[in-house]
């Protein structure tokens, strides 16, 4: 079946540290991949996306590369800020148009100054 | 564009009472999704609609839950009777079919439900 696996949290970092949040997926066909971010008390917001193999999505200093060979879409940021503290969700959309996104369980990131 | 609008933002109710959550999707979007978020289970898909028709309700936990979409601009999620274990944040999201693969969804801000 189709599924998304994220690293367990919480992830605790100091400001300006390097961030990696791992995400791997299982899917038939060629899904699109997404990272969503949820700030405290808010809904999920799309952070970045990639629609085909080797695509790199980027936004607000975050990056993720769609790796078909390793079925991965790891989220990275070179220097985190306190304002990046949030829950991050990896998700995939199945190739059949019109079906729901499949989300990972989310990874909580806490950045201290 | 006002985004996906959910109401109320917070709801506190007593066990056994009926609860109705509301959602207004983005105008023109043809998909609408209801999710529930808890610490224990994370983000769970409850039901989704396409062109106002329920497509998959396999995530609805039990008969106490029901969802309707009477028109393209409004959906409700009803719990009757409510129980303390229904306490969660309920999110609505919408999307356009043609954009689903490349743009994902737009989420509302959620309704935090507390059943005491």
Interface residues (C-beta under 8 A of the other chain):
Chain A: X32 X34 X36 X42 X43 X44 X45 X46 X49 X51 X89 X91 X93 X95 X97 X98 X99 X100 X101 X103 X105 X106
Chain B: X4 X31 X33 X42 X43 X45 X48 X50 X55 X56 X91 X93 X97 X98 X100 X101 X102 X103 X104 X105 X106 X107 X108 X109 X110
